[in-house]
Amino acid sequence: MSAPRTIAVCVGALLAAAQAWAAPLGDLATPPGITLEPLGISQGFELGKQTATFLPREQIVYADARGKTLYAFDAGQPGKSDCGGDCGQDWEPLLVPKGAKAFGSWTVIRRADGGAQWALAGKALYTFTKDVDPGSVFGNSPARFGPLRRDAAGALVGGRAFGAPPPESLPAVPGWKPVLAYPRGDLLLPADFAVKEVPDAMALTLVNHDGATVYAFEGDPRKASGKSWLPVEAPQLSDSIGDFGFLVRADGIKQWTFKGRGLFTYALDLAPGDANGIGAAKDWDVAAIARYYRPTNITVQVTPARGKVLATSKGITLYRREAHIDQTGAGHNLRRGQPLRPAVGREIGIANVRCDDACRKEWHPYAAPAESVAQGQWTVVAHPDGFKQWAYQGYPLWTYDGDRQPGDMNGNDESIYVFAGMAHAPPGAAPEKLLDIGTPQEGGAGLYWLIATP
Protein backbone atom coordinates (compact mmCIF):
# COMPACT_ATOMS: atom_id res chain seq x y z
CA MET A 1 0.00 0.00 0.00
CA SER A 2 1.17 3.54 -0.60
CA ALA A 3 2.23 5.63 2.35
CA PRO A 4 -0.59 7.57 4.06
CA ARG A 5 -0.95 11.21 3.14
CA THR A 6 -2.59 14.11 4.90
CA ILE A 7 -5.54 15.73 3.15
CA ALA A 8 -5.66 19.49 3.08
CA VAL A 9 -8.69 20.98 4.76
CA CYS A 10 -9.00 23.88 2.37
CA VAL A 11 -12.42 23.69 0.75
CA GLY A 12 -11.01 24.37 -2.73
CA ALA A 13 -8.45 21.57 -2.37
CA LEU A 14 -11.09 19.17 -1.11
CA LEU A 15 -13.35 19.87 -4.05
CA ALA A 16 -10.52 19.40 -6.53
CA ALA A 17 -9.59 16.10 -4.92
CA ALA A 18 -13.20 14.90 -4.86
CA GLN A 19 -13.76 15.73 -8.52
CA ALA A 20 -10.51 14.00 -9.54
CA TRP A 21 -11.59 10.57 -8.32
CA ALA A 22 -13.21 8.64 -11.15
CA ALA A 23 -12.45 5.05 -10.12
CA PRO A 24 -13.79 3.02 -7.21
CA LEU A 25 -11.75 3.15 -4.02
CA GLY A 26 -9.66 0.12 -3.16
CA ASP A 27 -7.47 -1.95 -5.47
CA LEU A 28 -7.91 -5.68 -5.97
CA ALA A 29 -6.40 -7.48 -2.99
CA THR A 30 -4.70 -10.26 -4.96
CA PRO A 31 -3.06 -10.85 -8.32
CA PRO A 32 -3.91 -14.01 -10.31
CA GLY A 33 -2.64 -17.13 -8.56
CA ILE A 34 -2.84 -15.60 -5.06
CA THR A 35 -5.74 -16.60 -2.83
CA LEU A 36 -7.24 -15.64 0.54
CA GLU A 37 -7.72 -18.16 3.36
CA PRO A 38 -9.14 -17.72 6.88
CA LEU A 39 -6.86 -19.20 9.53
CA GLY A 40 -7.52 -21.89 12.11
CA ILE A 41 -11.03 -22.76 13.26
CA SER A 42 -12.45 -20.33 10.68
CA GLN A 43 -11.94 -23.09 8.13
CA GLY A 44 -14.93 -24.83 9.76
CA PHE A 45 -13.60 -28.29 10.62
CA GLU A 46 -15.46 -28.25 13.91
CA LEU A 47 -18.44 -26.20 15.00
CA GLY A 48 -19.79 -26.91 18.45
CA LYS A 49 -23.48 -26.64 19.27
CA GLN A 50 -23.22 -23.06 20.43
CA THR A 51 -20.78 -21.85 17.79
CA ALA A 52 -22.20 -23.19 14.55
CA THR A 53 -24.00 -19.94 13.81
CA PHE A 54 -20.88 -17.89 14.53
CA LEU A 55 -17.81 -18.66 12.48
CA PRO A 56 -15.26 -15.93 13.19
CA ARG A 57 -12.98 -14.79 10.40
CA GLU A 58 -10.57 -12.99 12.69
CA GLN A 59 -7.51 -13.49 10.50
CA ILE A 60 -7.37 -13.88 6.73
CA VAL A 61 -4.02 -14.66 5.18
CA TYR A 62 -2.63 -14.34 1.69
CA ALA A 63 -2.01 -17.81 0.25
CA ASP A 64 -0.74 -19.42 -2.92
CA ALA A 65 -3.00 -21.11 -5.47
CA ARG A 66 -3.05 -24.28 -3.30
CA GLY A 67 -4.20 -22.31 -0.26
CA LYS A 68 -0.82 -22.53 1.50
CA THR A 69 -0.15 -19.58 3.81
CA LEU A 70 2.37 -16.96 2.70
CA TYR A 71 5.08 -15.70 5.05
CA ALA A 72 7.70 -12.96 5.12
CA PHE A 73 10.99 -12.88 7.06
CA ASP A 74 11.31 -9.90 9.40
CA ALA A 75 15.03 -9.49 8.74
CA GLY A 76 14.70 -9.93 5.00
CA GLN A 77 16.05 -7.04 2.95
CA PRO A 78 13.43 -5.19 0.91
CA GLY A 79 13.45 -6.23 -2.72
CA LYS A 80 15.73 -9.23 -2.16
CA SER A 81 15.22 -12.99 -1.91
CA ASP A 82 17.70 -13.91 0.81
CA CYS A 83 16.41 -17.23 2.18
CA GLY A 84 18.80 -19.88 0.90
CA GLY A 85 20.91 -22.75 2.25
CA ASP A 86 19.45 -24.27 5.41
CA CYS A 87 16.68 -21.64 5.37
CA GLY A 88 15.52 -22.94 2.03
CA GLN A 89 14.88 -26.42 3.46
CA ASP A 90 11.79 -25.22 5.32
CA TRP A 91 10.79 -22.20 3.25
CA GLU A 92 9.88 -22.33 -0.41
CA PRO A 93 9.90 -19.12 -2.46
CA LEU A 94 6.61 -18.05 -4.01
CA LEU A 95 7.61 -18.05 -7.66
CA VAL A 96 5.97 -15.76 -10.19
CA PRO A 97 4.20 -17.48 -13.10
CA LYS A 98 5.63 -16.77 -16.52
CA GLY A 99 4.24 -13.55 -17.92
CA ALA A 100 2.96 -12.21 -14.57
CA LYS A 101 3.65 -8.55 -13.83
CA ALA A 102 3.72 -6.28 -10.81
CA PHE A 103 0.26 -5.75 -9.35
CA GLY A 104 -0.36 -2.82 -7.01
CA SER A 105 1.76 -3.46 -3.92
CA TRP A 106 2.78 -6.85 -5.34
CA THR A 107 6.19 -6.66 -7.02
CA VAL A 108 8.52 -9.10 -8.76
CA ILE A 109 12.06 -9.60 -7.48
CA ARG A 110 14.86 -11.51 -9.16
CA ARG A 111 16.49 -14.43 -7.39
CA ALA A 112 20.14 -15.42 -7.51
CA ASP A 113 19.18 -18.53 -9.50
CA GLY A 114 17.57 -16.33 -12.15
CA GLY A 115 14.00 -17.07 -11.11
CA ALA A 116 11.32 -14.51 -10.26
CA GLN A 117 9.64 -14.32 -6.85
CA TRP A 118 6.63 -12.42 -5.55
CA ALA A 119 7.13 -9.72 -2.95
CA LEU A 120 4.51 -7.71 -1.07
CA ALA A 121 5.42 -4.23 0.17
CA GLY A 122 9.00 -5.12 -0.76
CA LYS A 123 9.16 -8.32 1.33
CA ALA A 124 9.90 -11.59 -0.44
CA LEU A 125 7.15 -14.21 0.07
CA TYR A 126 7.51 -17.87 1.00
CA THR A 127 5.43 -20.92 1.92
CA PHE A 128 6.30 -23.23 4.85
CA THR A 129 6.97 -26.87 4.02
CA LYS A 130 5.20 -28.08 7.19
CA ASP A 131 1.89 -26.43 6.24
CA VAL A 132 -0.17 -29.13 4.56
CA ASP A 133 -3.75 -27.80 4.61
CA PRO A 134 -5.23 -24.43 3.64
CA GLY A 135 -5.57 -22.22 6.71
CA SER A 136 -2.49 -23.74 8.39
CA VAL A 137 0.06 -21.55 10.13
CA PHE A 138 3.49 -22.71 11.31
CA GLY A 139 2.49 -26.31 10.67
CA ASN A 140 -0.71 -26.14 12.71
CA SER A 141 -3.40 -27.58 10.46
CA PRO A 142 -6.96 -26.41 11.17
CA ALA A 143 -7.98 -30.07 10.74
CA ARG A 144 -6.78 -30.62 14.32
CA PHE A 145 -9.92 -28.83 15.50
CA GLY A 146 -12.18 -31.45 13.92
CA PRO A 147 -12.94 -35.15 14.31
CA LEU A 148 -10.13 -37.68 14.00
CA ARG A 149 -8.90 -37.65 10.41
CA ARG A 150 -5.74 -37.63 8.34
CA ASP A 151 -4.46 -34.29 7.15
CA ALA A 152 -3.08 -33.75 3.66
CA ALA A 153 0.30 -35.15 4.77
CA GLY A 154 -1.30 -38.36 6.05
CA ALA A 155 -0.83 -37.64 9.75
CA LEU A 156 -3.68 -38.37 12.18
CA VAL A 157 -5.02 -35.15 13.68
CA GLY A 158 -8.10 -33.99 15.58
CA GLY A 159 -10.44 -36.27 17.43
CA ARG A 160 -10.91 -34.22 20.59
CA ALA A 161 -14.30 -34.24 22.28
CA PHE A 162 -16.67 -31.29 21.95
CA GLY A 163 -15.78 -28.71 24.57
CA ALA A 164 -12.30 -30.12 25.20
CA PRO A 165 -9.39 -27.68 25.01
CA PRO A 166 -7.69 -27.51 21.60
CA PRO A 167 -4.44 -29.39 21.09
CA GLU A 168 -1.23 -27.60 21.88
CA SER A 169 0.01 -25.49 19.00
CA LEU A 170 3.35 -25.89 17.34
CA PRO A 171 5.48 -22.82 18.09
CA ALA A 172 5.95 -19.97 15.65
CA VAL A 173 9.26 -19.88 13.84
CA PRO A 174 11.26 -16.90 15.17
CA GLY A 175 11.62 -14.08 12.70
CA TRP A 176 8.82 -15.24 10.38
CA LYS A 177 5.26 -13.93 10.18
CA PRO A 178 2.23 -14.91 8.11
CA VAL A 179 1.26 -12.13 5.72
CA LEU A 180 -2.24 -11.07 6.70
CA ALA A 181 -4.78 -9.54 4.35
CA TYR A 182 -7.03 -8.93 7.37
CA PRO A 183 -6.87 -7.31 9.86
CA ARG A 184 -4.99 -4.44 8.29
CA GLY A 185 -2.19 -2.89 10.29
CA ASP A 186 -0.90 -0.39 7.74
CA LEU A 187 -3.63 2.26 7.96
CA LEU A 188 -4.00 5.41 10.01
CA LEU A 189 -7.63 5.51 11.13
CA PRO A 190 -9.58 8.04 13.20
CA ALA A 191 -11.20 6.53 16.28
CA ASP A 192 -14.59 6.75 14.53
CA PHE A 193 -13.66 4.06 11.96
CA ALA A 194 -12.57 0.47 11.57
CA VAL A 195 -11.84 -1.75 8.59
CA LYS A 196 -14.03 -4.86 8.34
CA GLU A 197 -14.72 -7.58 5.85
CA VAL A 198 -18.13 -6.80 4.33
CA PRO A 199 -19.19 -9.89 2.35
CA ASP A 200 -22.05 -8.09 0.57
CA ALA A 201 -19.49 -5.64 -0.81
CA MET A 202 -16.91 -8.38 -1.49
CA ALA A 203 -14.33 -6.04 0.02
CA LEU A 204 -12.51 -4.85 3.08
CA THR A 205 -14.43 -1.65 3.76
CA LEU A 206 -14.55 1.25 6.18
CA VAL A 207 -17.27 0.94 8.82
CA ASN A 208 -18.31 3.47 11.44
CA HIS A 209 -18.42 3.05 15.23
CA ASP A 210 -21.75 1.20 14.93
CA GLY A 211 -20.36 -1.22 12.36
CA ALA A 212 -22.38 0.32 9.52
CA THR A 213 -20.84 0.18 6.06
CA VAL A 214 -19.38 3.51 4.96
CA TYR A 215 -19.78 4.84 1.43
CA ALA A 216 -17.82 7.45 -0.53
CA PHE A 217 -19.49 10.04 -2.75
CA GLU A 218 -17.87 11.10 -6.00
CA GLY A 219 -18.42 14.79 -6.42
CA ASP A 220 -19.01 17.69 -4.05
CA PRO A 221 -20.38 15.95 -0.92
CA ARG A 222 -22.16 19.16 0.13
CA LYS A 223 -24.37 18.77 -2.94
CA ALA A 224 -25.16 15.11 -2.32
CA SER A 225 -28.90 14.62 -2.26
CA GLY A 226 -31.20 11.96 -0.93
CA LYS A 227 -32.60 11.34 2.54
CA SER A 228 -31.14 7.83 2.57
CA TRP A 229 -27.55 9.09 2.61
CA LEU A 230 -26.34 10.26 6.02
CA PRO A 231 -23.09 12.24 6.37
CA VAL A 232 -20.49 10.63 8.64
CA GLU A 233 -19.98 13.39 11.17
CA ALA A 234 -16.53 14.24 12.49
CA PRO A 235 -16.08 15.57 16.04
CA GLN A 236 -15.65 19.34 16.08
CA LEU A 237 -12.10 19.07 17.46
CA SER A 238 -10.99 16.35 15.05
CA ASP A 239 -8.04 16.83 12.74
CA SER A 240 -6.87 15.21 9.53
CA ILE A 241 -5.10 11.87 9.86
CA GLY A 242 -3.63 9.76 7.09
CA ASP A 243 -6.05 9.69 4.17
CA PHE A 244 -8.85 11.14 6.30
CA GLY A 245 -9.81 14.80 6.19
CA PHE A 246 -13.00 16.74 6.68
CA LEU A 247 -15.15 19.55 5.37
CA VAL A 248 -17.85 21.75 6.88
CA ARG A 249 -21.27 21.45 5.28
CA ALA A 250 -23.72 24.30 4.79
CA ASP A 251 -25.74 23.04 7.76
CA GLY A 252 -22.64 23.31 9.96
CA ILE A 253 -21.98 19.56 10.14
CA LYS A 254 -18.30 18.68 10.05
CA GLN A 255 -18.06 15.67 7.74
CA TRP A 256 -15.28 13.11 7.33
CA THR A 257 -13.66 12.64 3.93
CA PHE A 258 -11.45 9.78 2.73
CA LYS A 259 -9.01 10.39 -0.12
CA GLY A 260 -10.97 13.53 -0.89
CA ARG A 261 -14.41 11.90 -1.01
CA GLY A 262 -17.20 12.70 1.39
CA LEU A 263 -18.22 9.76 3.59
CA PHE A 264 -21.81 8.63 4.21
CA THR A 265 -23.79 5.75 5.63
CA TYR A 266 -26.93 4.38 3.99
CA ALA A 267 -30.19 4.44 5.92
CA LEU A 268 -31.39 1.16 4.39
CA ASP A 269 -28.42 -0.78 5.75
CA LEU A 270 -30.17 -2.28 8.76
CA ALA A 271 -27.40 -4.40 10.27
CA PRO A 272 -23.59 -4.58 10.28
CA GLY A 273 -22.43 -6.26 7.08
CA ASP A 274 -25.25 -4.85 4.94
CA ALA A 275 -24.19 -3.05 1.77
CA ASN A 276 -27.57 -2.22 0.25
CA GLY A 277 -26.30 1.11 -1.00
CA ILE A 278 -24.26 -0.56 -3.75
CA GLY A 279 -25.96 0.34 -7.02
CA ALA A 280 -28.58 2.51 -5.32
CA ALA A 281 -27.15 5.62 -6.99
CA LYS A 282 -24.37 6.10 -9.51
CA ASP A 283 -22.32 8.55 -7.43
CA TRP A 284 -21.95 6.37 -4.32
CA ASP A 285 -19.87 3.27 -3.72
CA VAL A 286 -18.49 1.54 -0.65
CA ALA A 287 -15.36 3.11 0.83
CA ALA A 288 -13.27 0.04 0.08
CA ILE A 289 -9.73 -0.39 1.34
CA ALA A 290 -9.23 -3.53 -0.76
CA ARG A 291 -11.62 -5.27 -3.13
CA TYR A 292 -11.92 -9.01 -3.64
CA TYR A 293 -11.61 -10.51 -7.08
CA ARG A 294 -14.78 -11.70 -8.81
CA PRO A 295 -14.69 -13.68 -12.10
CA THR A 296 -16.15 -12.01 -15.15
CA ASN A 297 -18.84 -14.67 -15.58
CA ILE A 298 -20.06 -14.28 -11.99
CA THR A 299 -22.62 -11.63 -11.02
CA VAL A 300 -24.23 -10.60 -7.74
CA GLN A 301 -28.03 -10.47 -7.70
CA VAL A 302 -30.23 -8.79 -5.10
CA THR A 303 -33.20 -10.90 -4.00
CA PRO A 304 -36.10 -9.71 -1.83
CA ALA A 305 -36.03 -12.62 0.62
CA ARG A 306 -32.40 -13.67 0.85
CA GLY A 307 -30.39 -10.55 0.11
CA LYS A 308 -27.45 -10.87 -2.25
CA VAL A 309 -26.67 -14.13 -4.00
CA LEU A 310 -23.98 -15.17 -6.43
CA ALA A 311 -25.29 -15.78 -9.92
CA THR A 312 -24.24 -16.67 -13.46
CA SER A 313 -23.50 -14.09 -16.11
CA LYS A 314 -27.23 -14.25 -16.97
CA GLY A 315 -28.28 -13.67 -13.36
CA ILE A 316 -29.33 -17.26 -12.58
CA THR A 317 -28.76 -18.21 -8.94
CA LEU A 318 -25.71 -20.32 -8.05
CA TYR A 319 -25.75 -22.97 -5.32
CA ARG A 320 -23.29 -24.84 -3.15
CA ARG A 321 -23.64 -28.37 -1.76
CA GLU A 322 -23.72 -28.15 2.04
CA ALA A 323 -23.76 -30.63 4.91
CA HIS A 324 -26.35 -30.56 7.66
CA ILE A 325 -25.28 -29.87 11.20
CA ASP A 326 -28.26 -31.43 12.96
CA GLN A 327 -27.73 -29.72 16.27
CA THR A 328 -28.95 -26.72 18.22
CA GLY A 329 -27.59 -23.47 16.84
CA ALA A 330 -26.48 -25.07 13.58
CA GLY A 331 -27.54 -22.05 11.54
CA HIS A 332 -29.55 -24.01 8.96
CA ASN A 333 -32.56 -21.74 9.43
CA LEU A 334 -30.65 -18.48 9.30
CA ARG A 335 -31.51 -16.09 6.49
CA ARG A 336 -28.58 -17.38 4.43
CA GLY A 337 -28.21 -20.79 6.01
CA GLN A 338 -25.05 -22.14 7.54
CA PRO A 339 -21.95 -19.94 7.38
CA LEU A 340 -19.35 -20.64 4.72
CA ARG A 341 -16.90 -23.31 5.92
CA PRO A 342 -14.09 -23.54 3.35
CA ALA A 343 -12.74 -26.86 4.67
CA VAL A 344 -16.19 -28.44 4.43
CA GLY A 345 -16.66 -27.13 0.90
CA ARG A 346 -13.37 -28.66 -0.16
CA GLU A 347 -14.15 -32.01 1.50
CA ILE A 348 -17.54 -32.22 -0.22
CA GLY A 349 -15.87 -31.12 -3.43
CA ILE A 350 -17.14 -32.96 -6.47
CA ALA A 351 -16.39 -36.49 -5.25
CA ASN A 352 -18.65 -36.35 -2.16
CA VAL A 353 -21.42 -34.23 -3.63
CA ARG A 354 -23.64 -37.37 -3.89
CA CYS A 355 -25.43 -36.24 -7.03
CA ASP A 356 -26.49 -39.34 -8.99
CA ASP A 357 -27.61 -39.56 -12.63
CA ALA A 358 -31.13 -38.36 -11.82
CA CYS A 359 -29.71 -35.44 -9.85
CA ARG A 360 -27.32 -34.50 -12.68
CA LYS A 361 -30.26 -34.03 -15.02
CA GLU A 362 -31.24 -30.95 -12.98
CA TRP A 363 -28.01 -29.85 -11.32
CA HIS A 364 -25.00 -28.73 -13.34
CA PRO A 365 -21.47 -27.61 -12.37
CA TYR A 366 -20.88 -23.99 -13.32
CA ALA A 367 -18.02 -23.68 -15.79
CA ALA A 368 -14.89 -21.66 -15.29
CA PRO A 369 -13.28 -20.52 -18.55
CA ALA A 370 -10.40 -22.71 -19.68
CA GLU A 371 -7.80 -20.05 -18.84
CA SER A 372 -9.10 -19.49 -15.28
CA VAL A 373 -6.71 -19.61 -12.32
CA ALA A 374 -7.23 -19.33 -8.58
CA GLN A 375 -7.51 -15.76 -7.33
CA GLY A 376 -8.81 -14.25 -4.10
CA GLN A 377 -11.64 -16.39 -2.74
CA TRP A 378 -12.08 -18.25 -6.04
CA THR A 379 -10.48 -21.54 -7.04
CA VAL A 380 -10.87 -23.87 -9.99
CA VAL A 381 -11.92 -27.52 -9.60
CA ALA A 382 -10.76 -29.77 -12.45
CA HIS A 383 -12.99 -32.71 -13.36
CA PRO A 384 -11.46 -35.95 -14.67
CA ASP A 385 -12.57 -35.08 -18.21
CA GLY A 386 -10.81 -31.70 -18.05
CA PHE A 387 -13.96 -29.62 -17.39
CA LYS A 388 -13.22 -26.69 -15.04
CA GLN A 389 -15.71 -25.61 -12.39
CA TRP A 390 -15.68 -22.47 -10.27
CA ALA A 391 -15.45 -22.89 -6.49
CA TYR A 392 -16.08 -20.05 -4.04
CA GLN A 393 -14.46 -20.20 -0.60
CA GLY A 394 -13.96 -23.93 -1.07
CA TYR A 395 -17.43 -24.78 -2.43
CA PRO A 396 -17.89 -25.84 -6.06
CA LEU A 397 -20.79 -23.91 -7.61
CA TRP A 398 -23.82 -25.37 -9.37
CA THR A 399 -26.90 -24.23 -11.29
CA TYR A 400 -30.42 -25.69 -11.09
CA ASP A 401 -32.70 -26.19 -14.09
CA GLY A 402 -35.72 -25.25 -11.99
CA ASP A 403 -34.55 -21.62 -11.92
CA ARG A 404 -35.68 -19.81 -15.04
CA GLN A 405 -35.04 -16.13 -14.31
CA PRO A 406 -32.88 -13.93 -12.05
CA GLY A 407 -34.03 -14.13 -8.44
CA ASP A 408 -35.41 -17.68 -8.67
CA MET A 409 -34.15 -19.90 -5.85
CA ASN A 410 -36.31 -22.97 -6.38
CA GLY A 411 -33.49 -25.38 -5.57
CA ASN A 412 -32.67 -23.85 -2.19
CA ASP A 413 -32.85 -26.30 0.70
CA GLU A 414 -33.48 -29.34 -1.47
CA SER A 415 -32.17 -32.11 0.77
CA ILE A 416 -31.20 -35.77 0.70
CA TYR A 417 -30.29 -38.22 3.42
CA VAL A 418 -27.20 -40.13 2.48
CA PHE A 419 -27.38 -43.93 2.64
CA ALA A 420 -24.51 -46.34 2.25
CA GLY A 421 -23.51 -46.39 -1.38
CA MET A 422 -26.52 -44.53 -2.75
CA ALA A 423 -28.46 -41.31 -2.50
CA HIS A 424 -31.92 -42.92 -2.76
CA ALA A 425 -32.25 -45.94 -0.51
CA PRO A 426 -34.78 -48.77 -0.67
CA PRO A 427 -37.29 -49.11 2.21
CA GLY A 428 -35.65 -50.19 5.44
CA ALA A 429 -32.11 -49.13 4.52
CA ALA A 430 -30.21 -47.47 7.35
CA PRO A 431 -28.45 -44.13 6.85
CA GLU A 432 -24.73 -43.85 7.39
CA LYS A 433 -23.92 -43.14 11.02
CA LEU A 434 -21.31 -40.53 10.21
CA LEU A 435 -20.89 -38.38 7.17
CA ASP A 436 -17.35 -37.13 7.60
CA ILE A 437 -17.39 -33.84 5.73
CA GLY A 438 -16.06 -31.25 8.09
CA THR A 439 -17.95 -31.85 11.30
CA PRO A 440 -19.40 -34.85 13.16
CA GLN A 441 -23.08 -35.33 12.43
CA GLU A 442 -25.16 -35.87 15.57
CA GLY A 443 -28.31 -36.64 13.58
CA GLY A 444 -29.02 -37.96 10.11
CA ALA A 445 -26.21 -37.66 7.61
CA GLY A 446 -27.73 -35.06 5.32
CA LEU A 447 -26.67 -33.04 2.33
CA TYR A 448 -28.61 -30.18 0.80
CA TRP A 449 -28.36 -27.44 -1.80
CA LEU A 450 -27.91 -23.92 -0.47
CA ILE A 451 -27.86 -20.62 -2.30
CA ALA A 452 -24.31 -19.30 -2.75
CA THR A 453 -23.92 -15.95 -1.03
CA PRO A 454 -20.96 -13.57 -1.15
Protein Blocks (a to p, Z undefined) as FASTA:
>chain_A
ZZdddddfbfklmmmmmmmpmbdehiafbdehiacddehjlnopaccfklmmpccdfbcc
dddfkopacdddfklcehiacbghjllmmpccddddehiacehjbccdddfkopacddee
hiacdddfklmbghiaehiafklmmccdddfkopaeehiaehiacdddddddehiacddf
bdcfkbccdfkbccdddfklopaddddfkopacdddedjfklpgcjkbccddddfkbcce
hjbccdddfkopacddeehiacdddfklmbghiafkgokamkbccddfbdcdddfkbccd
ddfklopadddfkopacdddddddddehklmmgmnlpaddfklmmmnmmmlnopafklmm
mpccddddfkbccehjbccdddfkopacddeehiacdddfkbmbghiafkgopacdddeh
iabdcehiacdfbdcehiacfbdcddddddddZZ
